[in-house]
Amino acid sequence: MIARTLPRPRPALWPFIPILAGFVLVAVFAPLIAPHDPDAQNLLGRLKAPGTTARDTFYLLGSDELGRDLLSRIVHGARISLAVAIASVVASGIIGTALGMVAALRGGWTGTIIMRVVDIVLSIPPILLAIITVAVLGPGIVNVVVVLALTRWPRYARVAYGQTLSVVTMPYLRIARFTGAGPVRLLWRHVLPNIIGPIIVVATLEFGLMVLFEAGLSFLGLGVQPPTPSWGSILSTGRNYVSTAWWIATFPGLCLFLLVLSVNVIGDTLRDRVDRGSD
Amino acid sequence: MSPLLAIEDLTVEIRGAPVVDGVSLSIAAGETLALVGESGCGKSMTAMAILGLAPEAAAPRAARATLDGHAIDPARPDRMDGLRGRVVSTIFQEPVLSLDPTMRIGAQVMEALRLHDPMPRAAAAERVAAMLADVGIPDPRLRMRQYPHELSGGMCQRVMIAMALITRPRLLIADEPTTALDVTTQAQILDLIARLRDETGTAVLLITHDMGVVAEVADRVAVMYAGRIVEQAPAATLFARQRHPYTALLLRTIPRLDGPRKTALPAIPGAVPAPADWPQGCRFAPRCPLAIDTCRAESPPFAEVAPGHAAACWRSEEVT
């Protein structure tokens, strides 16, 4: 009881909003921001340390094993990270929310089957499931989104299911149903607007995870394929040179850390606000 | 003329116990019938069953049921599909919870209208504004753009009434429409329902536990106890002379301004027993001051005791 009344210590929100906004801007304007072509190789300027110049090229964050500018690759990698995360959050969010609402509204066999499938998918280790799916579908950026959508929808389904159950008993839904609103109209106009708050919170928290999953899959070579820059694949090659060229693995790792941290702090704050709002 | 709504022998069971047990009702066009009883007597379930909203597990059934000439069946909600809105509408107890918090007032009332009567938005908005003004909402164009949380409970109930009546139904089922409202608002809402009934000829089935409300608007009264109707009569007749001890006691529980002061408020001893514990014989017998052995042994028939006045009591002559 005491624990509940005391405010939970939470990191301050203010530094993280500009960080996230910064990543988004960098991703959107990547071609304008990147000082060099991310794929341009310079075999005479391999593994240059940050701040060095080789053959008229200035490497602010150093160069990788093929002499490509690390900063340009990280800037373009932000695009991949955010695009994959947004696409997979939207896809899995739509699938999960729709299935969860239908399960709660229809109930009976339909509801039982949907929610048991949710349990099954949740019980499989996500990375393992992703690896198996990629192994079947083949690697690539579109397939990464497909994999993440197919493996991450159950969390939305659970939240949507629970929220819909509590909304369904409300008199206004009984009235909407009685006035003759069909199931699609009922879900779209009456249920969805009333459950969207918690869904958005889940989506925010999932967003950070999606960034990590994409990096993880790319790190394992199952995600974005070279030469397309992705933080995960840069990290993966950087691992081979970590004793001689520490910067290759360090900078994309730092970016991952900052992006995921800021998204999670924002998501946590959002969750607390929504919880308080529903009291 | 055949009645607008006629239900015969309606039964609803919850876990094997009949919560509504052989209820028969009829309402003529333009008439207000009040269904009165304590909490748990089955009056709301009766309304739900008529509307086809009783849970499937409750096995609702009726020997015969017609609504505006259409055969309906409490067990077949789909039979109501064409009748909702056009023939029958409903208002529930909690006006604030009855409005979708994420939809503007105008959009909600418009939805009720356009689902039954497809028309262009502008024309519908016109009708909605007129209807809202009609139920006494000042500045309807402004209110239409607002959300339910910006309105008071009384305003929300007016919106609900507007939603229910905008399709010009033949029958309005109002389940405790004023319970959640304060007394002044209650009176306004009751006046509003009575006025709209007189203007449109809509029949009203009013479900309430409040005899004061009944006295104000009802033409006819049916008193329900433990799943059965125990007395039914025109309102004036019933208030003048009760033929069932339960009705008599119920009327005596209304505090009076001109009565003796500083006396304890009268109450009926005991409570409505749970459906599973309903006694054999007359279900009111355990709480009845007039109960004799016959009452405890045998259920009294629901019979006419005077023209238009029926009661289910072995000792209806002795009730004062």
Chai-1 contact restraints between the chains, C-beta under 6 A:
chainA,res_idxA,chainB,res_idxB,connection_type,confidence,min_distance_angstrom,max_distance_angstrom,comment,restraint_id
A,M170,B,L97,contact,1.0,0.0,6.0,A-B,restraint_1
A,P171,B,F92,contact,1.0,0.0,6.0,A-B,restraint_2
A,P171,B,E94,contact,1.0,0.0,6.0,A-B,restraint_3
A,P171,B,L97,contact,1.0,0.0,6.0,A-B,restraint_4
A,P171,B,S98,contact,1.0,0.0,6.0,A-B,restraint_5
A,Y172,B,S98,contact,1.0,0.0,6.0,A-B,restraint_6
A,Y172,B,L99,contact,1.0,0.0,6.0,A-B,restraint_7
A,Y172,B,D100,contact,1.0,0.0,6.0,A-B,restraint_8
A,I175,B,S98,contact,1.0,0.0,6.0,A-B,restraint_9
A,F178,B,R84,contact,1.0,0.0,6.0,A-B,restraint_10
A,T179,B,G85,contact,1.0,0.0,6.0,A-B,restraint_11
A,T179,B,A112,contact,1.0,0.0,6.0,A-B,restraint_12
A,T179,B,L115,contact,1.0,0.0,6.0,A-B,restraint_13
A,G180,B,R84,contact,1.0,0.0,6.0,A-B,restraint_14
A,G180,B,G85,contact,1.0,0.0,6.0,A-B,restraint_15
A,G180,B,L115,contact,1.0,0.0,6.0,A-B,restraint_16
A,H190,B,D100,contact,1.0,0.0,6.0,A-B,restraint_17
A,P193,B,T102,contact,1.0,0.0,6.0,A-B,restraint_18
A,N194,B,T102,contact,1.0,0.0,6.0,A-B,restraint_19
